[in-house]
């Protein structure tokens, strides 16, 4: 029984499409993993910014408290 060239061509086209779909699925999975990694990093940036704001607020509070104490008397 001879192989029909049209059937062979459609088989090759189908396997190529399947290979393309597998490649696209793999790339989509890698992109999803990369996006999840970036989400984790963005939380760290938010925490770092909040920590800097907290430190600046504490420094400002200490400065205001030192101003309430008044000038130091250096002369005896």
WOJO-V264197 format. One record per residue. N is the residue number from 0. RES is the residue in three letters. SS is DSSP state (H for helix, E for strand, - for the rest). PHI is phi in whole degrees, -180 to 180 (999 if undefined). NEAR is the number of other C-alpha atoms within 10 Angstrom. Layout:
# WOJO-V264197
N;RES;SS;PHI;NEAR / N;RES;SS;PHI;NEAR
This chain:
# WOJO-V264197
0;UNK;-;999;3 / 1;UNK;-;-82;4 / 2;UNK;-;-82;7 / 3;UNK;-;-79;8 / 4;UNK;H;-62;9 / 5;UNK;H;-68;9 / 6;UNK;H;-64;10 / 7;UNK;H;-63;11 / 8;UNK;H;-62;11 / 9;UNK;H;-67;11 / 10;UNK;H;-64;12 / 11;UNK;H;-64;12 / 12;UNK;H;-62;12 / 13;UNK;H;-66;12 / 14;UNK;H;-69;12 / 15;UNK;H;-65;12 / 16;UNK;H;-64;12 / 17;UNK;H;-63;12 / 18;UNK;H;-62;12 / 19;UNK;H;-64;12 / 20;UNK;H;-66;12 / 21;UNK;H;-65;12 / 22;UNK;H;-64;12 / 23;UNK;H;-65;12 / 24;UNK;H;-65;12 / 25;UNK;H;-65;12 / 26;UNK;H;-65;12 / 27;UNK;H;-64;12 / 28;UNK;H;-65;12 / 29;UNK;H;-63;12 / 30;UNK;H;-64;12 / 31;UNK;H;-65;12 / 32;UNK;H;-63;12 / 33;UNK;H;-64;11 / 34;UNK;H;-65;12 / 35;UNK;H;-65;12 / 36;UNK;H;-65;11 / 37;UNK;H;-67;12 / 38;UNK;H;-63;11 / 39;UNK;H;-63;10 / 40;UNK;H;-69;12 / 41;UNK;H;-64;12 / 42;UNK;H;-64;11 / 43;UNK;H;-65;12 / 44;UNK;H;-66;11 / 45;UNK;H;-64;11 / 46;UNK;H;-65;12 / 47;UNK;H;-66;12 / 48;UNK;H;-66;12 / 49;UNK;H;-63;12 / 50;UNK;H;-65;12 / 51;UNK;H;-64;12 / 52;UNK;H;-64;12 / 53;UNK;H;-64;12 / 54;UNK;H;-65;12 / 55;UNK;H;-64;12 / 56;UNK;H;-65;12 / 57;UNK;H;-66;12 / 58;UNK;H;-65;12 / 59;UNK;H;-64;12 / 60;UNK;H;-64;12 / 61;UNK;H;-64;12 / 62;UNK;H;-63;11 / 63;UNK;H;-64;11 / 64;UNK;H;-66;11 / 65;UNK;H;-69;11 / 66;UNK;H;-72;10 / 67;UNK;H;-70;9 / 68;UNK;H;-70;8 / 69;UNK;-;89;8 / 70;UNK;-;-71;8 / 71;UNK;-;-79;6 / 72;UNK;-;-93;6 / 73;UNK;-;-90;5 / 74;UNK;-;-84;4 / 75;UNK;-;-71;3
